[in-house]
Amino acid sequence: MLVTLPNLITLARLCAVPAAIWLILQHRLDLAFLVFVGAGISDGVDGWLARVTNSRSALGAILDPVADKALLVSVYVTLAGIGVLPDWLAILVVFRDVVIVGGILVLWVLGQPPAIKPLLVSKLNTLLQIALAALALLLAGFGLAAEGLLVAMIWAVALSTLASGVAYVAATLRRPWSAPDPGP
């Protein structure tokens, strides 16, 4: 079934992306923080609902990570654009995702569809990316100061992003390869 409550919640989270971007560009980082936190809560709620109501769907399995990545990447790029986060960090975060998605597409084209399994380092990276985005929005949005914590989080995200990207590339290179089917 396509229209389930978890899928509607995920779709609402996807619709929160332009709102968060607009709020950041309007320098209403306080409200952007609230939208970001609301989106994070909705991510947990939709997954929980899908499990307890047994309403998992193929659409939800695709839409959920797309909504998550759209929000994270958009917030990083926009925060870098207004000078709240370093531009090099936004570039690194986007580049890692481009390498992973590009690699998946190349494997599909080569007839080697990958088994997509999130790695532990990738889960840690996502957690750190979410925490940094929330921290940056909180500090800038409410005029709070915690420069040391912000800098530490920036470096933690940079290192985990690099480690995660390298781990995915290494795992892909280690996997067994089969010759493509030449066709008729």
Backbone as JSON, one array per atom type, in Angstrom:
{
  "sequence": "MLVTLPNLITLARLCAVPAAIWLILQHRLDLAFLVFVGAGISDGVDGWLARVTNSRSALGAILDPVADKALLVSVYVTLAGIGVLPDWLAILVVFRDVVIVGGILVLWVLGQPPAIKPLLVSKLNTLLQIALAALALLLAGFGLAAEGLLVAMIWAVALSTLASGVAYVAATLRRPWSAPDPGP",
  "N": [[0.84, -1.17, 0.0], [0.59, 2.19, -0.86], [-0.23, 4.62, 0.36], [0.24, 5.18, 3.47], [0.18, 5.88, 6.99], [2.84, 6.14, 8.11], [4.25, 6.66, 5.67], [3.06, 9.07, 4.9], [3.91, 10.73, 6.97], [6.66, 10.67, 6.48], [6.68, 11.88, 3.97], [5.79, 14.42, 4.72], [8.04, 15.18, 6.18], [9.88, 15.37, 4.12], [8.77, 17.52, 2.81], [9.37, 19.45, 4.64], [11.91, 20.21, 4.1], [12.28, 22.38, 2.1], [11.16, 24.4, 3.67], [12.88, 24.54, 5.89], [15.25, 25.33, 4.61], [14.48, 27.84, 3.58], [13.91, 29.23, 5.96], [16.48, 29.28, 7.12], [17.86, 30.79, 5.2], [16.52, 33.16, 5.57], [17.57, 33.91, 7.9], [16.36, 32.97, 10.2], [17.14, 31.13, 12.21], [16.38, 30.1, 14.63], [13.73, 29.24, 14.29], [14.24, 27.47, 12.21], [15.74, 25.58, 13.57], [13.73, 24.46, 15.19], [12.09, 23.33, 13.19], [13.9, 21.49, 12.14], [14.38, 19.81, 14.36], [11.77, 18.88, 14.72], [11.5, 17.47, 12.32], [13.4, 15.5, 12.77], [12.25, 14.14, 14.94], [9.96, 13.22, 13.66], [11.1, 11.37, 11.97], [11.83, 9.3, 13.66], [9.28, 8.63, 14.61], [7.84, 7.83, 12.29], [9.2, 5.5, 11.53], [8.85, 3.9, 13.81], [6.04, 3.69, 13.86], [5.63, 2.32, 11.43], [6.74, -0.13, 12.06], [5.23, -1.05, 14.34], [2.61, -1.08, 13.4], [2.82, -2.77, 11.36], [3.16, -1.75, 8.75], [5.14, -1.42, 6.86], [6.66, -0.43, 3.81], [7.64, -0.65, 0.34], [7.84, 1.84, -0.86], [8.15, 3.5, 1.4], [10.6, 2.54, 2.31], [12.31, 3.58, 0.43], [11.66, 6.32, 0.34], [12.12, 7.27, 2.96], [15.04, 7.3, 3.56], [15.71, 9.08, 1.51], [14.36, 11.43, 2.24], [15.68, 11.95, 4.65], [18.38, 12.34, 3.8], [18.02, 14.47, 2.01], [17.21, 16.51, 3.75], [19.43, 16.71, 5.54], [21.67, 17.23, 3.8], [20.78, 19.56, 2.52], [20.52, 21.34, 4.69], [23.18, 21.44, 5.6], [24.51, 22.55, 3.34], [23.17, 25.0, 3.12], [23.63, 26.2, 5.65], [26.39, 26.43, 5.45], [26.47, 28.2, 3.33], [25.56, 30.57, 4.5], [27.53, 31.03, 6.28], [27.6, 29.76, 8.79], [28.44, 27.15, 9.14], [31.54, 25.61, 8.11], [32.45, 25.94, 4.67], [33.98, 23.94, 3.43], [33.31, 21.68, 4.88], [30.62, 21.23, 4.25], [30.95, 20.67, 1.54], [32.45, 18.3, 1.73], [30.59, 16.58, 3.01], [28.53, 16.49, 1.09], [29.99, 15.49, -1.09], [30.74, 12.91, -0.23], [28.22, 11.64, -0.16], [27.55, 11.83, -2.87], [29.55, 10.23, -4.01], [28.86, 7.73, -2.92], [26.16, 7.32, -3.83], [26.6, 7.63, -6.57], [28.37, 5.49, -7.0], [26.65, 3.33, -6.45], [24.82, 3.64, -8.55], [26.53, 3.24, -10.77], [27.27, 0.56, -10.32], [24.78, -0.69, -10.64], [24.31, -0.14, -13.38], [26.37, -1.61, -14.46], [25.41, -4.1, -14.06], [25.71, -5.19, -11.55], [24.15, -5.15, -9.06], [24.26, -3.66, -5.89], [24.24, -4.99, -2.54], [22.73, -3.19, -0.25], [23.79, -2.17, 2.74], [23.75, -0.44, 5.69], [26.71, 0.67, 7.2], [28.33, 0.42, 10.41], [30.02, 2.6, 10.98], [28.91, 4.42, 9.26], [26.39, 4.81, 10.34], [27.13, 6.02, 12.75], [28.3, 8.31, 11.66], [26.04, 9.54, 10.48], [24.55, 10.09, 12.8], [26.3, 11.9, 14.08], [26.34, 13.93, 12.12], [23.67, 14.82, 12.2], [23.56, 15.7, 14.87], [25.47, 17.79, 14.81], [24.3, 19.58, 12.93], [21.94, 20.25, 14.3], [23.08, 21.37, 16.62], [24.5, 23.58, 15.53], [22.36, 25.08, 14.45], [20.93, 25.56, 16.81], [22.79, 27.03, 18.42], [23.4, 29.28, 16.75], [20.84, 30.17, 16.2], [19.7, 30.88, 18.64], [21.47, 32.55, 19.77], [23.54, 31.53, 21.37], [26.63, 30.56, 22.96], [29.17, 28.32, 22.31], [31.73, 27.69, 21.3], [33.99, 25.97, 21.37], [32.81, 23.41, 21.58], [31.36, 23.38, 19.2], [33.43, 23.5, 17.26], [34.75, 21.08, 17.88], [32.73, 19.26, 17.22], [32.5, 19.79, 14.48], [34.95, 18.79, 13.52], [34.68, 16.13, 14.32], [32.54, 15.32, 12.71], [33.71, 15.72, 10.19], [35.84, 13.82, 10.24], [34.4, 11.41, 10.67], [32.83, 11.4, 8.4], [34.73, 11.17, 6.34], [35.83, 8.66, 7.1], [33.59, 7.0, 6.85], [32.98, 7.24, 4.1], [35.34, 6.16, 2.96], [35.16, 3.59, 4.02], [32.85, 2.56, 2.75], [33.69, 2.6, 0.05], [35.9, 0.85, 0.22], [34.59, -1.52, 1.06], [33.05, -2.01, -1.18], [35.0, -2.45, -3.13], [36.11, -4.81, -2.16], [34.16, -6.73, -2.52], [32.84, -9.66, -4.15], [32.99, -9.98, -7.68], [31.06, -10.41, -10.63], [31.04, -11.49, -14.02], [29.48, -9.37, -16.43], [26.32, -10.1, -17.93], [26.37, -10.95, -21.29], [24.15, -10.79, -22.9], [21.65, -11.42, -25.54]],
  "CA": [[0.0, 0.0, 0.0], [1.4, 3.4, -0.96], [-0.65, 5.65, 1.3], [0.19, 4.73, 4.87], [0.5, 6.98, 7.89], [4.28, 6.38, 8.12], [4.67, 7.3, 4.42], [2.6, 10.47, 4.93], [4.81, 11.44, 7.87], [7.92, 10.81, 5.75], [6.44, 12.89, 2.93], [5.78, 15.72, 5.41], [9.44, 15.5, 6.49], [10.48, 15.81, 2.86], [8.24, 18.88, 2.55], [9.99, 20.36, 5.6], [13.22, 20.61, 3.57], [12.29, 23.76, 1.6], [10.86, 25.31, 4.78], [14.12, 24.71, 6.66], [16.17, 26.13, 3.79], [13.97, 29.22, 3.53], [14.11, 29.82, 7.29], [17.91, 29.54, 7.28], [18.2, 31.93, 4.33], [15.91, 34.36, 6.18], [18.27, 34.05, 9.18], [15.48, 32.58, 11.3], [17.71, 29.84, 12.59], [15.63, 29.6, 15.77], [12.62, 28.46, 13.74], [14.82, 26.36, 11.45], [16.09, 24.58, 14.58], [12.5, 23.76, 15.57], [11.69, 22.5, 12.04], [14.87, 20.4, 12.06], [14.09, 18.89, 15.47], [10.5, 18.24, 14.38], [11.77, 16.49, 11.26], [14.09, 14.38, 13.42], [11.25, 13.39, 15.72], [9.08, 12.53, 12.71], [11.85, 10.24, 11.44], [11.67, 8.22, 14.63], [7.87, 8.26, 14.71], [7.38, 7.06, 11.12], [9.79, 4.17, 11.6], [8.18, 3.17, 14.88], [4.69, 3.38, 13.4], [5.7, 1.3, 10.38], [7.0, -1.41, 12.7], [4.16, -1.52, 15.23], [1.37, -1.29, 12.65], [3.18, -3.65, 10.26], [2.83, -1.05, 7.5], [6.35, -1.13, 6.09], [6.37, -0.49, 2.38], [8.78, -0.38, -0.54], [7.91, 3.29, -1.0], [8.72, 4.03, 2.63], [12.02, 2.14, 2.38], [13.05, 4.49, -0.46], [11.36, 7.71, 0.68], [12.69, 7.64, 4.26], [16.42, 7.79, 3.47], [15.76, 10.26, 0.62], [13.96, 12.58, 3.05], [16.77, 12.2, 5.61], [19.53, 12.92, 3.09], [17.63, 15.78, 1.47], [17.23, 17.46, 4.85], [20.8, 16.91, 6.04], [22.51, 17.88, 2.79], [20.28, 20.93, 2.32], [20.85, 22.15, 5.86], [24.63, 21.67, 5.6], [24.86, 23.49, 2.27], [22.62, 26.33, 3.43], [24.38, 26.74, 6.78], [27.7, 26.85, 4.92], [26.23, 29.38, 2.49], [25.41, 31.79, 5.32], [28.72, 31.16, 7.12], [27.47, 29.15, 10.11], [29.33, 25.98, 9.08], [32.57, 25.81, 7.09], [32.07, 25.46, 3.34], [34.68, 22.69, 3.12], [32.59, 20.58, 5.51], [29.44, 20.96, 3.42], [31.44, 20.02, 0.32], [32.82, 16.93, 2.1], [29.36, 15.83, 3.28], [27.86, 16.27, -0.19], [30.85, 14.64, -1.92], [30.62, 11.52, 0.25], [26.94, 11.11, -0.62], [27.63, 11.71, -4.33], [30.38, 9.05, -4.29], [28.1, 6.51, -2.58], [25.04, 7.18, -4.77], [27.2, 7.41, -7.89], [28.87, 4.12, -7.02], [25.49, 2.43, -6.55], [24.31, 3.74, -9.93], [27.49, 2.59, -11.66], [27.14, -0.88, -10.12], [23.52, -1.12, -11.28], [24.52, -0.09, -14.82], [27.28, -2.72, -14.78], [24.75, -5.37, -13.77], [26.22, -5.67, -10.26], [23.4, -4.41, -8.03], [24.85, -3.87, -4.57], [23.42, -5.21, -1.35], [22.95, -1.96, 0.5], [23.71, -2.36, 4.18], [24.45, 0.64, 6.38], [27.83, 0.28, 8.04], [28.32, 1.02, 11.74], [30.66, 3.92, 10.89], [27.96, 5.28, 8.56], [25.35, 5.16, 11.32], [27.76, 6.99, 13.64], [28.44, 9.53, 10.87], [24.71, 10.18, 10.38], [24.23, 10.62, 14.12], [27.13, 13.09, 14.29], [25.89, 14.98, 11.21], [22.42, 15.35, 12.75], [23.89, 16.43, 16.09], [26.13, 19.05, 14.45], [23.33, 20.48, 12.31], [21.07, 20.74, 15.38], [23.89, 22.25, 17.47], [24.76, 24.83, 14.81], [21.1, 25.83, 14.4], [20.62, 25.97, 18.18], [23.7, 28.09, 18.85], [23.22, 30.49, 15.94], [19.45, 30.61, 16.26], [19.32, 31.42, 19.95], [22.55, 33.42, 20.25], [24.29, 30.86, 22.43], [28.06, 30.42, 22.66], [29.85, 27.07, 22.67], [32.65, 27.6, 20.16], [34.82, 24.76, 21.48], [31.97, 22.26, 21.27], [31.05, 23.46, 17.77], [34.64, 23.12, 16.52], [34.96, 19.64, 18.1], [31.72, 18.55, 16.43], [32.85, 19.94, 13.06], [36.02, 17.84, 13.22], [34.14, 14.77, 14.46], [31.77, 15.05, 11.49], [34.65, 15.6, 9.07], [36.54, 12.54, 10.33], [33.47, 10.29, 10.47], [32.4, 11.44, 6.99], [35.84, 10.56, 5.59], [35.92, 7.23, 7.45], [32.43, 6.32, 6.27], [33.17, 7.18, 2.65], [36.41, 5.2, 2.68], [34.67, 2.24, 4.37], [31.96, 2.12, 1.68], [34.5, 2.32, -1.15], [36.68, -0.37, 0.5], [33.67, -2.66, 1.06], [32.65, -2.25, -2.57], [36.14, -3.01, -3.85], [36.37, -6.16, -1.64], [33.07, -7.66, -2.83], [33.07, -10.5, -5.34], [32.43, -9.43, -8.92], [30.76, -11.39, -11.66], [31.07, -10.91, -15.38], [28.15, -8.96, -16.88], [25.66, -10.96, -18.92], [26.53, -10.31, -22.6], [22.86, -10.66, -23.56], [21.44, -12.31, -26.7]],
  "C": [[0.9, 1.25, 0.0], [1.06, 4.42, 0.11], [-0.83, 5.03, 2.69], [0.54, 5.93, 5.73], [2.02, 7.21, 7.98], [4.78, 7.06, 6.84], [4.24, 8.76, 4.37], [3.49, 11.31, 5.85], [6.16, 11.68, 7.19], [7.79, 11.87, 4.67], [6.4, 14.29, 3.55], [7.2, 16.14, 5.77], [10.16, 15.98, 5.24], [10.02, 17.23, 2.52], [8.82, 19.91, 3.53], [11.33, 20.89, 5.09], [13.2, 22.04, 3.03], [11.99, 24.78, 2.71], [12.12, 25.59, 5.6], [15.11, 25.58, 5.9], [15.75, 27.6, 3.8], [14.21, 29.92, 4.87], [15.58, 30.16, 7.52], [18.32, 30.75, 6.44], [17.62, 33.24, 4.84], [16.56, 34.67, 7.53], [17.33, 33.85, 10.37], [15.89, 31.18, 11.74], [17.03, 29.26, 13.83], [14.46, 28.73, 15.28], [13.12, 27.28, 12.92], [15.23, 25.23, 12.39], [14.85, 23.77, 14.96], [12.01, 22.86, 14.43], [12.6, 21.28, 11.96], [14.61, 19.36, 13.15], [12.78, 18.15, 15.2], [10.67, 17.17, 13.31], [12.47, 15.27, 11.85], [13.14, 13.51, 14.22], [10.36, 12.6, 14.77], [9.78, 11.31, 12.11], [11.72, 9.04, 12.38], [10.24, 7.71, 14.68], [7.44, 7.42, 13.51], [7.95, 5.65, 11.12], [9.11, 3.3, 12.65], [6.78, 2.75, 14.45], [4.68, 2.27, 12.35], [5.92, -0.08, 11.0], [5.8, -1.91, 13.49], [2.85, -1.76, 14.51], [1.6, -2.23, 11.46], [2.81, -3.03, 8.9], [4.1, -0.6, 6.77], [6.03, -1.27, 4.61], [7.65, -0.22, 1.59], [8.96, 1.12, -0.73], [8.56, 3.92, 0.22], [10.2, 3.73, 2.76], [12.88, 3.04, 1.5], [12.89, 5.93, 0.01], [12.04, 8.15, 1.97], [14.14, 8.09, 4.16], [16.57, 8.99, 2.53], [15.4, 11.52, 1.41], [15.07, 12.95, 4.04], [17.95, 12.89, 4.93], [19.21, 14.29, 2.54], [17.7, 16.84, 2.57], [18.65, 17.75, 5.3], [21.67, 17.67, 5.05], [22.09, 19.33, 2.59], [20.66, 21.84, 3.48], [22.35, 22.44, 5.9], [25.03, 22.71, 4.55], [24.38, 24.89, 2.6], [23.34, 26.97, 4.62], [25.79, 27.17, 6.36], [27.54, 28.12, 4.09], [26.1, 30.66, 3.28], [26.54, 31.93, 6.34], [28.62, 30.58, 8.51], [28.34, 27.89, 10.22], [30.37, 26.24, 8.0], [32.14, 25.22, 5.74], [32.74, 24.14, 3.0], [33.96, 21.49, 3.72], [31.35, 20.22, 4.7], [29.85, 20.25, 2.14], [31.79, 18.56, 0.61], [31.58, 16.06, 2.31], [28.65, 15.5, 1.97], [28.67, 15.31, -1.06], [30.75, 13.18, -1.52], [29.33, 10.9, -0.26], [26.93, 10.92, -2.13], [28.45, 10.47, -4.71], [29.58, 7.77, -4.02], [26.96, 6.29, -3.58], [25.57, 6.92, -6.18], [27.72, 6.0, -8.04], [27.75, 3.11, -7.16], [24.94, 2.44, -7.97], [25.23, 3.05, -10.93], [27.38, 1.07, -11.54], [25.87, -1.43, -10.77], [23.69, -1.17, -12.8], [25.41, -1.25, -15.27], [26.66, -4.09, -14.5], [25.21, -6.0, -12.48], [25.47, -4.98, -9.13], [23.94, -4.71, -6.63], [23.8, -4.22, -3.52], [23.71, -4.03, -0.44], [22.7, -2.22, 1.98], [24.44, -1.2, 4.84], [25.54, 0.08, 7.28], [27.73, 0.99, 9.39], [28.92, 2.43, 11.71], [29.73, 4.91, 10.19], [26.84, 5.72, 9.5], [25.89, 6.21, 12.31], [27.89, 8.34, 12.93], [27.11, 10.27, 10.77], [24.32, 10.8, 11.71], [25.01, 11.91, 14.4], [26.7, 14.24, 13.38], [24.6, 15.63, 11.72], [22.72, 16.21, 13.98], [24.55, 17.77, 15.77], [25.15, 20.03, 13.84], [22.42, 21.08, 13.38], [21.84, 21.71, 16.28], [24.13, 23.6, 16.81], [23.51, 25.7, 14.73], [20.74, 26.37, 15.78], [21.48, 27.16, 18.6], [23.45, 29.38, 18.08], [21.81, 31.04, 16.06], [19.07, 31.28, 17.56], [20.44, 32.24, 20.57], [23.35, 32.83, 21.39], [25.75, 30.69, 22.0], [28.57, 29.09, 23.2], [30.83, 26.75, 21.55], [33.49, 26.33, 20.2], [34.04, 23.5, 21.11], [31.65, 22.22, 19.77], [32.25, 23.0, 16.93], [34.9, 21.62, 16.68], [33.97, 18.82, 17.27], [32.02, 18.64, 14.93], [33.92, 18.92, 12.69], [35.56, 16.4, 13.36], [33.34, 14.38, 13.22], [32.7, 14.88, 10.3], [35.34, 14.23, 9.08], [35.61, 11.35, 10.1], [32.96, 10.24, 9.03], [33.47, 10.81, 6.11], [35.9, 9.06, 5.84], [34.77, 6.45, 6.82], [32.57, 6.18, 4.76], [34.22, 6.16, 2.26], [35.92, 3.78, 2.96], [33.73, 1.72, 3.28], [32.74, 1.77, 0.41], [35.28, 1.03, -0.95], [35.78, -1.6, 0.47], [33.24, -3.01, -0.36], [33.78, -2.9, -3.35], [36.46, -4.45, -3.41], [35.31, -7.17, -2.07], [33.4, -8.48, -4.07], [32.35, -9.89, -6.55], [32.12, -10.56, -9.87], [30.76, -10.69, -13.01], [29.65, -10.53, -15.78], [27.61, -9.93, -17.93], [25.75, -10.28, -20.28], [25.21, -10.14, -23.34], [22.75, -11.55, -24.78], [22.34, -12.0, -27.86]]
}
